[in-house]
Amino acid sequence: MPELPEHLELKRTRVSCNADAAVDTESILYSGAYASLGVDNSSLESFFKDFKIEIIELKDDMIEFDMIGIDAALANAFRRILIAEVPTMAIEKVLIANNTSLVQDEVLAHRLGLIPLSVDPRLFAYKSEKDEPNEKNTIVFGLHARCERGAPRCTVKSQELKWLPNGSMFPLEIENKQYGSTSTPRTYTNFKSSQDELPEFSGNPICPTYPDIT
């Protein structure tokens, strides 16, 4: 199989870092880019031969690996696929009853959503916008922290998040007013049974992955 001249091969496979800027950063993906020289730019055989993955570090909650012999655009496509397709669960909706701290409600809700949870998403069903939250598709946490006047400054950490296996404690005010005080107050979740009674969580309570996140 014909080979490219050295200067074209370097341009195709390398990024050069000059004193003022990096050059040759564009990817040449078109298979016929070097057809006039008799070179196929996207041979599957060469890809299978050169491509490999080396695992650098592997833990329960993270993996670090190198993808060798692949174009940056394709590597980025793999990255986006992993972000979109790997199942994850996070705090999405935050109901705040009383927040007198220096952290605004929106900032607090955003920071709660960044806390990783120690739970297997495959144990839950996907919840669409039309589904009501229940014990099979929703996790509920409660956060109660208080700093007394005159006491040292209180630092709230992720370990303060407590799993509520029976669901939300916040009543739906509109519906409860509609049906009156004689009926059982409805909350924002519709749990028919406690999650800690399910075999998946009976001996494995749900909690944040890291207890010391501030």
N, C-alpha and C positions, 0 to 999 in steps of 0.2 A: 504494500500500500504506500503510495507517495506520502512524503512528509513535507510539512511547511518549512520555509526558510526560517532560520533561527530568530530573526527579528520579528516575524509574524507569529511564531510560536510563543515568544515571550509576551507579545501584545495580547494574544488570545488567552494565555493561562496565568499571567502575572499582573499585579498592580505595582507600578513603580512609584516610589516615594521620593520626589525631588525636593530640593531645598525650599521651594515656594509652594508646591502643592503636589498632590497625588495625581498621577496620570494613568490612562488605560483602565479607568474604573468601570467603563461600560461593559456589559456582557454581550458577547456575540453568540446569539442563540440560533440564528437562521442556518438551517442545514446546508444551504447552497452558497454560503458566504465565500467559500474557497473552492467552489466547483471548477473554476477555470484552472486551478492547479491540480485537479484530480483528487482533492481531499474532501471527505464527507465530515462535516463539522458536528454531526449529531449521531454518530454510530452507536447503536445499542451495545454492540460487542465491546467497544472500548469503554463504555460506561460501566458495564458489568465487570470488566477487568480492573478498572481503576477505582471504582467507588467502594468505600468501606467505612464502617463506623467503629470507633474505638471508645469504650466506656472508661471514663476517667474516674468517676465516683458514683456510687449507687447507694442510696439510703431509702428508708421507708417513705419519706416525703419529698425526695428530690433525686434527680439524676443529672449528671454532667457528662456529655459525650462530644466527641469531635466527628464531624462528617467530612471525609476526605475524598477528593476527586469529584466534587459536585459544584455546579455553578452557584454563586451567591443567591441568585434569584430563586432557584429551586430549593435551596436550603431555607430561604425565608418562607417559601410556600409550605414546607414541612412545619416550620415554626407556627405559622398561622393555623394550620390544620390541628396541631396539638392544642393550641389555645382554644379553638372552637369545639373540638370533638372530645377532649378528655373530660369526663363528668366531674363536676365540682359543685359544692354547696356553699353558700355564703349568706350572711345576713342581708336581706333585701329591703324589708319594710321595718321601720322603727317608729313605735308609738311612744311619745314622751309625755308623761303626766306632769312632771315638775323638774325643771332644770334651772338652777340658780348659779351654776358654775360660770367660769369665764369662757368656756367653750360653747360656741353657738350651737343650736340644735342641728343645723345642717352639717356643720363640721363634725359633730359628735356622731351623727348617723353615718357619715362617710367613713369615719375611722372604724366604727364597729363593723362595717362591711368589708374591711380589709383584714379582719382577724381570721386566720385559718381555723377550721373546725375539724375536730377529730371524729369523723364519721364517714362511712362508706356510702357514696351517693347511689350505688346500685341497690341499696336496700330500700330506696324510696321510689315512688312513682313520680313521673313528670307532672308538674302542675301547670296547666294552661290558665289563661286569664278567665275562662269561664268556670273553672273548677273552684269549689269551696275548699279552704284549707282544712285538712283532716290529719289524723295520725299517720297516714300513709304517704303524705306528700309535703309535710310541713314540720319544721322544728321551731320551738319557741324558747327564747331565753328571757330571763329577767335580770335587771341590773338595779340594785339598790345600794347607794353609797352616800354617806353623809359626813360632813366635816363640821364639828361643833365650833361655835364662835369662841375665839381665844385659844383653840387647840392648834397644835402644829399642822402645817399644810398637809393635806391628804392627797396621796397619789393613788389613783384608781387604776388597777391593772386588769388584764383580761380574766384573771381567775375569779373576779367578782361576778362574771357572767354565770348565772345559774340556770341549768336546764330545767324547763317546766314541762314535765312529761304529760301533764293534764291539759296543756294548751294555755291560751292567753287568759289573763285575769281581767282584761279591759272589757267592760260591757258595751254592747252596741246601743248607744243612747237612743237613737231614732226608733229602732224597732222595739226597744223595751218600753218607750213611751206609747207606742202604737198599741201594743198588746196589754199594757197595764202592768201593775206591780204584782198581780197575783200569779202570773206565769213565771217560770224559771228564767232568770236573765240570760240572754244570749251574749256570747262573747265573739271576738273577732275570729276565733277558730271553732271548728265543729268536731271535736274529738269524741268519738263514741267509746273509746277505751283509753286507758293510760298507756303511754308508750313504754314505760318501764315494765309493763306486763307482757310486752311482746318478746318472743324468744330471742330476737336479734339484739335487744338492748337490756335484757334482764340482768346480765352480769357485766355489761359494758356501757356505762353511762356516757352520754354525749357531753363533750366539753371542748373548750378551745384547745388547739394543738399545743400552744405555748402559753403557760399561765402568767408570764411576766411581761406581757406587752402592755405598755402604758398608753 
